[in-house]
Amino acid sequence: MIATESLSKRFPRVTALDRLSVAVGPGVTGLVGANGAGKSTLIKILLGLSPASEGRAEVLGLDVATKGPAIRERVGYMPEHDCLPPDVSATEFVVHMARMSGLPPTAARERTADTLRHVGLYEERYRPIGGYSTGMKQRVKLAQALVHDPQLVFLDEPTNGLDPVGRDEMLGLIRRIHTDFGISVLVTSHLLGELERTCDHVIVVDGGKLLRSSSTTDFTQITTTLAIEVTDTDDHPDGTRAVRDALHARGVDTHDNSGLPGAGHILLLTAPGEETYDLVRDVVAELGLGLVRMEQRRHHIAEVFRDSDEQRKEAVGHGG
Ligand SMILES: Nc1ncnc2c1ncn2[C@@H]1O[C@H](COP(=O)(O)OP(=O)(O)OP(=O)(O)O)[C@@H](O)[C@H]1O
């Protein structure tokens, strides 16, 4: 669907993309990175709206440098910021966008009605957009990206500004864009946790560089952090410490979480696979302690960055 090769974008004072090479296949793909990581810049280059400084990219086999209009015919785009006219209704706006994409008047009206229903806007669709909630505006932006039946859509931070319920509804809608209509999706977010649940594949960028690109299952396995809490006993008055030492003896290191609340009673460790769960269970049982909880922690993108920082430091350390 998308392929970039050593793609860079330099602004006078900042390098927004730094030799990014990445491939995106069909399905739902998440593009994760902190604010300023280069996500929106990448989308604009892929749409042929902004030229790259170096490198190349193709979308649906079309070169972004020369085939921008053809790409935009086949790709839908939901921009990040509020860009809706307040005085017109959702129906009027989406019909207008459908007509701009080349649909004849009747088809534009029919597709608009179907798409607005699909994104969950019903009677409200005849009211001016200015009176809509953030969630409703996000749905209008999504509808205009889908109305011309694209092969692929770019959704830039579609959950921004939504409360947890609105966020879950939006993520469900995004998943259905692919399952119900077969449209592939590239969706950006600064929260890895929400994309883990929605996407088949996740790409992480930081400072315009590719940090990681892998299927969501691999990703979760790589980054799963387990939180463990145990009871104390007469034999082990500090149960947490006993488990930590026993895990260390078996080659499993726990994270330094001394800065976090409740740190003294909670052990955090990276669990690369199922065997780590079994090991923790066995260690706790051998020590005769009670396991109060063992749960997977949801990740914030910062944890991925921290892990990669640690890897970088290790690499530097080993190198010299
Ligand atoms: N037109 C521009 N002129 C100068 N700098 C820009 C321009 N557009 C983006 N940048 C800079 O490029 C970097 C990447 O911005 P970009 O908007 O792509 O990030 P992002 O990952 O989409 O983050 P956000 O979600 O906050 O938009 C930032 O440092 C930003 O300030």
The ligand as a Gaussian input file, in Angstrom:
#p B3LYP/6-31G(d) Opt

LIG

0 1
 N        5.434000      23.829000       7.947000
 C        6.348000      23.637000       8.897000
 N        7.366000      24.509000       9.070000
 C        8.319000      24.299000      10.026000
 N        8.336000      23.235000      10.853000
 C        7.332000      22.336000      10.736000
 C        6.288000      22.483000       9.752000
 N        5.450000      21.414000       9.856000
 C        5.924000      20.651000      10.862000
 N        7.050000      21.195000      11.382000
 C        7.875000      20.624000      12.476000
 O        8.214000      19.317000      12.118000
 C        8.173000      18.436000      13.259000
 C        7.208000      17.325000      12.991000
 O        5.876000      17.832000      12.959000
 P        4.598000      16.942000      12.666000
 O        3.413000      17.845000      12.664000
 O        4.827000      16.096000      11.479000
 O        4.566000      16.009000      13.950000
 P        3.424000      15.034000      14.448000
 O        4.106000      13.753000      14.797000
 O        2.325000      14.971000      13.470000
 O        2.946000      15.726000      15.771000
 P        1.545000      16.416000      16.105000
 O        0.633000      15.303000      16.417000
 O        1.860000      17.300000      17.270000
 O        1.160000      17.193000      14.859000
 C        7.789000      19.331000      14.429000
 O        8.965000      19.706000      15.092000
 C        7.112000      20.522000      13.779000
 O        7.282000      21.665000      14.575000

